[in-house]
Structure formats: C-alpha cells, structure tokens
Amino acid sequence: MKKFLLILICFASCIELSQAQTSTSLLDPRRYIDTAVNLMDVEKYKEADSYFMKALDQIEVLSPDFCYYFGKNSLLLEKHKQSIDWLNKYLELKGSQGQYSKEVFTLVAKAEEAYRQDRSKSSSGIIETKFFYRNTVDCENGTHVICPVCKGDDVIVTLDVLGQKLYRTCPYSTGGRLTCQEFNLLIQGNLKAKNN
C-alpha cells in the first residue's frame, strides 16, 4: 500500500511539473515567433501577423531577426509604413553587415515606393512605432546588458561574397556588454558607434 501511495504521489508530481513546463513554454515569445515564421513560409501572412502581435506582447527586448521577419510580413500584408519602420529597426540593430541586410535594403525600397504611391492608407501603420520605446530597460546604477548586435561576443562575424568569414569588433559594445543606458539608446536607434 505504501509503495502504491508513493508511486501515486510521484506520478501526480510529474503531471504537475509537466503542466507547469507546458504553460511556461506557451508564454515563451519565441514559440509565437517560430510559428509566425512558419506561417510566412506557407504564405499565411495574416495568421503570421497575429502570432507576431502575440509575441510583441511578451517580448522584453527586440531582436534584429524579429524586426526583419515582422517587417517583411508587414510588407507582404501591404502595411507599408509599418514595414518600413520595422525593417529600418533591423538595419539600426545590425547595420549593413547583418545576415538579412541586403534583402532588407531591397524590401525597404519596395515598401517606401508603395507607401509613396498610397499615402491615403493611414490605418496600415497604426502599430508601427507602438512597441519601439516600450522595449527599453529600467536602469539601475551599474547595470549591464548583453549587446544584441554581437550577442555578447564583442565580435561580429559576417561572410564576404566568396563565403569567407570576416571578423570585426562590435561598434557598440565593450566586452560584449552595454550599459543599461547605452542599450536603451541602441533600441531607440540613437546609440552612436564607438571609435575603434
């Protein structure tokens, strides 16, 4: 009887732990972002947009990849102003050497041309800047944040046209870290590159 009771308690504990992990993982914004990107791949842009919006409600810090995917999806939905804002945010975070930078320049040009042709659609960009300044960090003295540009490595690795790796020091971080104030300026697109 004691063995049965012990097994029952262990089983109940495992179920509770599994449910807690499941509910926590459902709140992880990366799951929403991954789902949105998969929906983009199968051309379900409106559904992808709803998952991007769910992720935005939970994101603490904007990643360059999120800005790229959300900006591209916005362009595909003909939300041109919103697309311009998010794609430019990608360029602010990654510069011209980012993985998607070449494509982003092309997408921004398309979005800007479409936006110029149809300025009457004011509703298409309602949320374009709603989240930009929300994603800053409350600063305490001495607080440091891992740099989202170099991901804490203080080195940015890119590939040249021949596929050779190019290494350069991160223009923003010191030792792969930013002060809290520098991080907030970076997210807002106002952090100047340091002199190397």
C-alpha positions in Angstrom: 0.0 0.0 0.0 2.8 2.4 0.9 4.5 1.7 -2.5 1.3 2.3 -4.3 0.8 5.6 -2.5 4.4 6.6 -3.1 4.0 5.9 -6.9 0.8 7.8 -7.0 2.4 10.9 -5.3 5.4 10.7 -7.8 3.0 10.4 -10.7 0.9 13.4 -9.5 4.1 15.4 -9.1 5.3 14.6 -12.6 2.0 15.6 -14.0 2.1 19.0 -12.2 5.7 19.6 -13.3 4.8 18.8 -16.9 1.7 21.1 -16.8 3.9 23.9 -15.3 6.5 23.5 -18.0 3.8 23.4 -20.8 2.2 26.6 -19.5 5.6 28.4 -19.2 6.6 27.3 -22.7 3.4 28.6 -24.2 4.2 32.0 -22.8 7.7 32.0 -24.5 7.5 34.6 -27.2 10.0 32.5 -29.3 7.3 29.9 -29.8 5.0 32.6 -31.3 7.8 33.9 -33.5 8.7 30.5 -34.8 5.1 29.8 -35.6 4.7 33.1 -37.3 7.8 32.5 -39.5 6.5 29.0 -40.4 3.2 30.6 -41.4 5.0 33.1 -43.5 6.8 30.3 -45.3 3.4 28.9 -46.4 2.1 32.3 -47.3 -0.4 32.7 -44.4 0.6 36.3 -43.7 -2.5 37.3 -41.7 -2.1 34.4 -39.4 1.6 35.1 -39.1 0.8 38.7 -38.2 -1.4 37.6 -35.3 1.4 35.4 -33.9 3.9 38.3 -34.3 1.5 40.5 -32.3 1.2 37.9 -29.5 5.0 37.8 -29.4 5.2 41.6 -29.1 3.0 41.5 -26.0 5.6 39.3 -24.3 9.0 40.4 -25.8 11.3 42.1 -23.3 14.0 43.0 -25.8 13.6 43.4 -29.6 15.9 41.0 -31.6 17.1 42.0 -35.1 15.6 38.8 -36.5 12.2 39.6 -35.1 12.4 43.1 -36.7 13.3 41.5 -40.0 10.5 38.9 -40.1 7.8 41.2 -38.8 8.9 44.0 -41.2 8.8 41.5 -44.2 5.5 40.1 -43.2 4.1 43.6 -42.8 5.2 44.4 -46.4 3.5 41.2 -47.7 0.3 42.4 -45.9 0.8 45.8 -47.6 1.2 47.6 -44.3 3.9 49.7 -45.9 4.6 52.3 -43.2 4.8 49.5 -40.5 7.1 47.5 -42.7 9.4 50.5 -43.3 9.7 51.1 -39.5 10.5 47.5 -38.6 12.9 46.9 -41.4 14.7 50.1 -40.6 14.9 49.0 -36.9 16.6 45.8 -38.2 19.2 48.0 -40.0 19.7 50.1 -36.9 20.4 46.9 -34.9 22.5 45.0 -37.5 23.8 47.6 -39.9 24.7 46.8 -43.4 26.6 43.6 -42.4 23.6 41.7 -41.0 22.5 38.3 -42.3 19.4 39.9 -44.0 20.8 43.4 -44.6 20.9 43.1 -48.4 17.4 41.8 -48.6 16.2 44.4 -46.1 17.5 47.3 -48.3 15.5 45.9 -51.2 12.4 45.4 -49.1 12.6 48.9 -47.6 12.9 50.4 -51.2 9.7 48.4 -52.2 7.9 49.5 -49.1 8.8 53.1 -49.5 7.7 53.2 -53.1 4.4 51.5 -52.2 3.9 53.9 -49.3 4.6 56.9 -51.5 2.0 55.6 -54.1 -0.7 55.1 -51.5 -0.4 57.6 -48.6 -4.1 57.6 -48.1 -3.9 54.3 -46.2 -3.3 55.8 -42.8 -4.6 52.8 -40.9 -1.9 50.5 -42.4 0.7 51.7 -39.9 -1.2 52.0 -36.7 1.2 50.0 -34.6 4.4 50.9 -36.5 6.1 52.6 -33.5 3.8 51.5 -30.7 6.3 49.0 -29.3 9.7 50.6 -30.0 10.1 52.6 -26.8 8.2 50.1 -24.7 11.1 47.7 -25.1 13.6 49.7 -23.1 15.0 48.5 -19.8 14.6 50.2 -16.4 18.1 51.2 -15.5 19.8 50.8 -12.1 23.4 52.0 -11.5 26.0 49.7 -12.8 23.5 47.5 -14.7 24.9 45.9 -17.9 23.0 44.2 -20.7 24.4 41.7 -23.3 24.7 43.5 -26.6 22.0 42.3 -29.1 24.2 43.2 -32.1 27.2 40.9 -31.3 25.2 38.7 -28.9 27.8 39.2 -26.2 30.8 38.1 -28.2 32.1 41.7 -28.9 32.9 40.4 -32.4 30.6 40.4 -35.4 31.2 37.6 -37.9 29.9 38.1 -41.5 30.6 36.4 -44.8 32.0 38.1 -47.8 30.9 37.4 -51.4 33.2 34.4 -51.5 31.8 32.9 -48.3 34.9 33.8 -46.3 34.4 34.8 -42.7 35.0 38.4 -41.9 35.6 39.4 -38.2 35.1 42.9 -36.8 34.8 44.4 -33.4 31.3 45.3 -32.4 30.9 49.0 -32.9 28.6 49.4 -29.9 29.7 47.1 -27.1 32.6 46.9 -24.7 33.4 43.2 -24.0 30.1 42.2 -25.5 28.1 44.3 -23.0 26.3 47.6 -23.0 25.4 49.8 -20.1 21.7 49.9 -19.5 21.6 53.5 -20.8 23.5 52.5 -24.0 21.2 49.6 -24.5 18.1 51.9 -24.4 19.7 54.3 -26.8 20.5 51.3 -29.2 16.9 50.1 -29.1 15.7 53.6 -29.9 18.2 53.8 -32.7 20.2 56.7 -31.1 23.4 55.0 -29.9 26.4 56.2 -31.8 29.1 53.7 -32.8 32.2 53.8 -30.7 35.6 54.8 -32.2 37.6 51.6 -32.8 
